Amino acid sequence: MSSVLKVDAIQNTSGTSALSIDSAGTVDFPVNNNITIFGLTSNVTVSSTSLSTLTGWSQLNSQNTHGFKPVGATVSESSGYFTPSKLGLYKIQADINMYNNSSSSGIRWIEIDLAFTPNGQSEIGGDQYNFIGYQQSDTTYMTGNRVRYYNFNNAGDKVRIRVASSASVLIQGTGASNFDTQIMFEWVAPPQS
């Protein structure tokens, strides 16, 4: 004998909707569905061997312009630092598109770090390198990808992208609809203490 439970929504005792099921059987967890994407709004030239924060971000929030609308609204950005308003374990992915327009040589190294600062503590997560070789042309393109899981369990936790390079490299971030460089945040679990 089987039983059938028929519901449209499951709520917390406080009345907060925690789960809903539509007529097609799609299950939605509205409180936990959180994905935010930011794009670099203009090109940035990196020419120092000292690390600096990559700044100039805009949230991707238009279906027609970006092909993406945020799911939830949990991450904000200020001066290149990203801070979630909803604590939790986040998957953070960055795609950094760049090119070398040197007419004679490659770039030995470019450092791109997803650096995390736990509430008032020392910054962690760094020393991630790529290189751009010189390949049959005076412009050679490359993408650096970074993926990290960071546990945001304090309101002061934040993350940034730090960059440095052995020679001048251009990081692409052109236009309102063509974000070549992006950082993406996906909430995956409650914060761990």
Residue pairs with C-beta under 8 A, 6 or more apart in sequence:
7 21
8 20
8 21
9 17
9 19
9 20
9 21
10 17
10 18
10 19
10 20
11 17
11 18
12 18
16 31
17 30
17 31
18 29
18 30
18 31
19 27
19 28
19 29
20 27
20 28
20 30
21 27
21 28
22 28
32 187
33 71
33 72
33 187
34 71
34 72
34 73
34 74
34 86
34 185
34 186
34 187
35 70
35 71
35 72
35 184
35 185
35 186
35 187
36 59
36 70
36 71
36 72
36 73
36 74
36 75
36 184
36 185
37 59
37 60
37 66
37 68
37 70
37 182
37 183
37 184
37 185
38 57
38 58
38 59
38 60
38 75
38 77
38 82
38 182
38 183
38 184
39 57
39 58
39 60
39 66
39 173
39 179
39 181
39 182
40 54
40 56
40 57
40 171
40 172
40 173
40 179
40 180
40 181
40 182
41 56
41 57
41 58
41 173
41 176
41 179
42 56
42 173
42 174
43 170
43 171
43 172
43 173
43 174
44 54
44 56
44 163
44 170
44 171
44 173
45 168
45 169
45 170
45 171
46 52
46 110
46 163
46 164
46 165
46 168
46 169
46 170
46 171
47 165
47 167
47 168
47 169
48 164
48 165
49 164
49 165
49 166
50 164
51 111
51 113
51 126
51 162
51 163
51 164
52 162
52 163
52 164
53 79
53 80
53 81
53 160
53 161
53 162
54 80
54 160
54 161
54 162
54 163
54 171
55 79
55 80
56 80
56 173
57 77
57 80
57 183
58 176
58 179
59 70
59 77
60 66
60 68
60 70
60 179
60 182
61 68
61 69
61 70
62 68
62 69
63 69
65 176
65 177
66 177
66 179
72 86
72 187
73 85
74 84
74 85
74 86
74 185
74 187
75 82
75 83
75 84
75 85
75 185
76 82
76 83
76 84
76 85
77 83
80 160
80 161
81 158
81 159
81 160
82 158
82 159
82 160
82 183
82 185
83 156
83 157
83 158
84 90
84 152
84 157
84 185
84 187
86 187
87 152
87 153
87 154
87 155
87 157
87 190
87 191
88 151
88 152
88 187
88 188
88 189
88 190
88 191
89 149
89 150
89 151
89 152
89 187
89 188
89 189
89 190
89 191
89 192
90 149
90 150
90 152
90 185
90 186
90 187
90 188
91 147
91 148
91 149
91 185
91 186
91 188
92 114
92 146
92 147
92 148
92 149
92 150
92 159
92 183
92 184
92 185
92 186
93 145
93 146
93 147
93 183
93 184
93 186
94 112
94 114
94 144
94 145
94 146
94 147
94 161
94 181
94 182
94 183
94 184
95 143
95 144
95 145
95 181
95 182
96 112
96 143
96 144
96 145
96 146
96 161
96 163
96 171
96 181
97 141
97 142
97 143
97 171
97 172
97 180
97 181
98 110
98 132
98 141
98 142
98 143
98 144
98 169
98 170
98 171
98 172
99 132
99 139
99 140
99 141
99 142
99 169
99 170
99 172
100 106
100 107
100 132
100 134
100 139
100 140
100 142
100 167
100 169
100 170
101 138
101 139
101 170
102 134
102 138
102 167
102 168
103 138
104 134
105 134
105 167
106 131
106 132
106 133
106 134
106 140
107 131
107 132
107 165
107 166
107 167
107 168
107 169
108 131
108 166
108 167
109 129
109 130
109 131
109 165
109 166
110 129
110 130
110 131
110 132
110 144
110 163
110 164
110 165
110 166
110 169
111 126
111 127
111 128
111 129
111 162
111 163
111 164
111 165
112 128
112 129
112 130
112 144
112 146
112 161
112 162
112 163
113 125
113 126
113 127
113 128
113 146
113 161
113 162
113 163
114 125
114 128
114 146
114 148
114 150
114 159
114 160
114 161
115 123
115 124
115 125
115 126
115 159
115 160
115 161
115 162
116 123
116 124
116 125
116 148
116 150
116 157
116 158
116 159
117 123
117 124
117 156
117 157
117 158
117 159
117 160
118 124
118 153
118 154
118 157
119 153
119 154
119 155
119 156
119 157
120 154
120 156
125 148
125 150
126 162
128 144
128 146
130 142
130 144
131 142
132 140
132 142
132 169
133 140
134 140
146 161
149 188
150 157
150 159
151 191
151 192
152 191
153 191
153 192
153 193
161 183
163 171
171 181
172 180
172 181
173 179
173 180
173 181
174 180
